[in-house]
């Protein structure tokens, strides 16, 4: 056990995926309901692996979001932008601890400070040249280890950037398919 990661279980997982590549295919989901204004409440749904429900995961988690009052919300929950940062921070933590464990690097501390910038002119359709999404995400990493050099921690940080699924999702184009469902069934855009 290194960094809270069961290295033997990790090795078995790698071997299982190597033997049956379908196990590498994982699908996460949430079901969301709009409340009022900028509020929404989402609940996690079944986790799928190799197109099968993972029966061992029975817990459901609730994620609520809102916007700060300065952005028309009631400031009753974290904003979607903060959830993006949380997703990246969570994935970095998993990726750092796991890769460090495979390299025998013990982490005594890992702190991440993240910020992202949005230009509301895109969201508000005030300037069509401004995209509504994040302009930049900055991550400052403070990693400490009793058995790794600064150079090893820098190499680990670079490797984490290459292997983090959420960083990859944010840094590269992803197909997002949005379909309106109605009582009449699937809604298709006019031809």
RAPELIN-V73507 format. One record per residue. RES is the residue in three letters. SS is DSSP state (@ for helix, = for strand, . for the rest). PHI is phi in degrees with one decimal (none if undefined). PSI is psi in whole degrees, 0 to 359 (NA if undefined). Layout:
RES_SS_PHI_PSI, RES_SS_PHI_PSI
This chain:
UNK_._none_120, UNK_=_-130.5_130, UNK_._59.4_28, UNK_._76.8_7, UNK_=_-101.6_124, UNK_._-75.4_98, UNK_@_-64.8_330, UNK_@_-69.1_318, UNK_@_-64.9_322, UNK_@_-62.4_316, UNK_@_-62.4_318, UNK_@_-63.5_322, UNK_@_-64.6_315, UNK_@_-59.9_314, UNK_@_-62.4_318, UNK_@_-64.5_318, UNK_@_-69.3_323, UNK_@_-62.0_319, UNK_@_-74.5_323, UNK_._-132.2_89, UNK_@_-57.7_338, UNK_@_-59.3_334, UNK_@_-65.0_342, UNK_@_-74.7_343, UNK_._-86.0_111, UNK_=_-125.8_137, UNK_=_-126.1_124, UNK_._-102.4_155, UNK_._-153.3_157, UNK_=_-136.3_155, UNK_=_-116.9_124, UNK_=_-115.6_143, UNK_=_-128.0_128, UNK_=_-73.5_139, UNK_._-98.1_280, UNK_._-154.2_154, UNK_._53.2_242, UNK_._-101.7_7, UNK_._-89.8_142, UNK_=_-147.4_158, UNK_=_-133.2_124, UNK_=_-117.5_148, UNK_=_-125.1_136, UNK_=_-65.2_149, UNK_._-113.2_190, UNK_._-57.8_142, UNK_._-89.9_130, UNK_=_-109.5_140, UNK_=_-136.3_128, UNK_._55.0_40, UNK_._62.4_21, UNK_=_-125.3_145, UNK_=_-66.0_132, UNK_._-80.8_104, UNK_._-70.9_338, UNK_._-73.3_346, UNK_._-102.8_101, UNK_._-106.2_347, UNK_._-70.8_148, UNK_._-121.7_139, UNK_._-118.8_143, UNK_=_-105.4_132, UNK_=_-124.1_121, UNK_=_-112.2_146, UNK_=_-136.7_156, UNK_._-155.4_181, UNK_._-118.2_155, UNK_._-60.8_157, UNK_@_-59.5_327, UNK_@_-64.5_342, UNK_@_-115.6_31, UNK_._79.6_7, UNK_._-95.8_190, UNK_._-111.6_5, UNK_._55.6_41, UNK_._-100.0_359, UNK_._-161.9_170, UNK_._-62.8_151, UNK_._-83.3_160, UNK_@_-55.8_323, UNK_@_-61.7_323, UNK_@_-70.6_326, UNK_@_-65.0_325, UNK_@_-61.0_315, UNK_@_-64.8_319, UNK_@_-61.9_318, UNK_@_-61.0_316, UNK_@_-66.9_317, UNK_@_-62.1_316, UNK_@_-62.2_317, UNK_@_-67.7_319, UNK_@_-60.2_317, UNK_@_-60.1_314, UNK_@_-61.6_313, UNK_@_-68.0_317, UNK_@_-59.9_307, UNK_@_-65.3_322, UNK_@_-71.3_310, UNK_@_-65.0_319, UNK_@_-59.0_317, UNK_@_-61.2_318, UNK_@_-66.0_336, UNK_._-95.7_1, UNK_._76.5_15, UNK_._-88.5_122, UNK_._-90.6_125, UNK_._-95.4_124, UNK_._-92.7_340, UNK_=_-160.0_142, UNK_=_-144.6_114, UNK_=_-123.4_136, UNK_=_-123.6_132, UNK_=_-118.1_122, UNK_=_-124.1_144, UNK_=_-140.8_151, UNK_=_-139.4_149, UNK_=_-113.9_136, UNK_=_-122.8_145, UNK_._-108.3_108, UNK_@_-65.5_349, UNK_@_-61.5_329, UNK_@_-70.8_312, UNK_@_-61.7_319, UNK_._-84.6_4, UNK_._57.1_36, UNK_._-88.7_337, UNK_._-146.0_108, UNK_._-65.2_343, UNK_._-79.4_347, UNK_._-98.9_123, UNK_._-73.5_148, UNK_._-76.0_343, UNK_._-80.3_182, UNK_=_-60.4_142, UNK_=_-87.8_324, UNK_=_-161.9_148, UNK_=_-122.7_130, UNK_=_-115.1_134, UNK_=_-126.0_123, UNK_=_-106.9_125, UNK_=_-108.5_131, UNK_=_-121.8_103, UNK_=_-116.5_135, UNK_=_-126.7_143, UNK_._-146.2_139, UNK_._-78.5_347, UNK_._-130.3_17, UNK_._-129.6_146, UNK_._-81.1_167, UNK_@_-58.8_321, UNK_@_-63.4_319, UNK_@_-65.3_321, UNK_@_-68.2_325, UNK_@_-65.8_316, UNK_@_-63.0_320, UNK_@_-60.9_316, UNK_@_-60.5_318, UNK_@_-65.2_320, UNK_@_-68.1_322, UNK_@_-59.5_319, UNK_@_-61.8_329, UNK_@_-80.0_333, UNK_@_-107.9_351, UNK_._-71.7_117, UNK_@_-60.7_322, UNK_@_-72.7_321, UNK_@_-61.0_316, UNK_@_-60.3_319, UNK_@_-61.5_319, UNK_@_-76.3_328, UNK_@_-88.3_347, UNK_._-129.9_152, UNK_._-59.6_139, UNK_._-129.7_137, UNK_._-71.6_125, UNK_._-118.7_115, UNK_._-105.1_123, UNK_._-118.8_124, UNK_._-126.4_127, UNK_._-80.5_125, UNK_=_-104.7_135, UNK_=_-125.8_175, UNK_._-61.3_334, UNK_._-81.7_356, UNK_=_112.7_208, UNK_=_-66.3_130, UNK_._-96.5_132, UNK_._-113.9_145, UNK_._-65.2_152, UNK_._-59.9_146, UNK_._-81.5_NA
